[in-house]
Amino acid sequence: MSPSTDTRESREFASETKFLVTPAVGAQIRDWARVRLAPDPNASGDSNDAYDAYQITSLYFDTDQFDVFHRRGSFGRSKYRIRRYGAGEIAFLERKLKTRGLLTKRRSVVKLGEIDRLAGAEPERGWAGHWFHRRLLARRLKLICEISYRRTARVAMTTYGPIRLTLDEDIRASAAHGVVFNGVQNGKRLSENHVILELKYRFQMPVLFKLLAEEFALNPQPISKYRLAAVALGFVTEPNSTTPARDQVYA
């Protein structure tokens, strides 16, 4: 139920609903989830966070014209990124694709020291990241920014498949400099007054999550960390508003 390392298309969590909550409400939801859901088996942390938290750092790609940000054509349905968990020595090359309201993800695992191969002019055949590099070149995607945050993750298995609740906080972003994780400890804060809650499930929202939304009076908001970062770092201007509540693209 935690992130898959399989390279095939996966719809383990075909649907997701996002919410913006205050840190105080986020803390209450964390307590609520720890009573009703199990910790993510791949999470670490310590006894103070119930071993259900970890750091995520991702590198995001876009075109020179920021077609992904502006959701132009097929760029509005897919997102390419490289993800690292904690201080791990492996990286995950990912494509998130949204079609007909459902999410699929393709993911490959490579050694952290191999990601600089993506700076090459040609993809290397036989390398696990060949497909990812080929798509970057075909779509003329370049590295834009690095985003890091602390995630709490709780999971459960239901009659209709796995469900997952995550809370993301202390979200920071910085401009990317080369295909490498530089660290964003001093990056731009994106969520000082907000926590991003994500509920992931197969198709219909499970009863447990409906009860959560009712108890905390939650209102869905399609938040995108990448869009927040692109605006905060001055790469683009949000047409309507730079506030998280108006964001319209999934992360």
Secondary structure as UniProt FT lines:
FT   TURN            12..13
FT   STRAND          15..21
FT   HELIX           23..36
FT   STRAND          38..39
FT   TURN            41..42
FT   HELIX           47..49
FT   TURN            50..51
FT   STRAND          53..62
FT   TURN            64..65
FT   HELIX           67..70
FT   HELIX           73..76
FT   STRAND          78..85
FT   TURN            86..87
FT   STRAND          90..99
FT   TURN            100..101
FT   STRAND          102..111
FT   HELIX           112..119
FT   TURN            125..126
FT   TURN            128..129
FT   HELIX           130..138
FT   TURN            139..140
FT   STRAND          142..158
FT   TURN            159..160
FT   STRAND          161..175
FT   TURN            185..186
FT   STRAND          188..189
FT   TURN            192..193
FT   STRAND          195..201
FT   HELIX           207..215
FT   TURN            216..217
FT   HELIX           225..232
FT   TURN            233..234
FT   HELIX           244..246
//
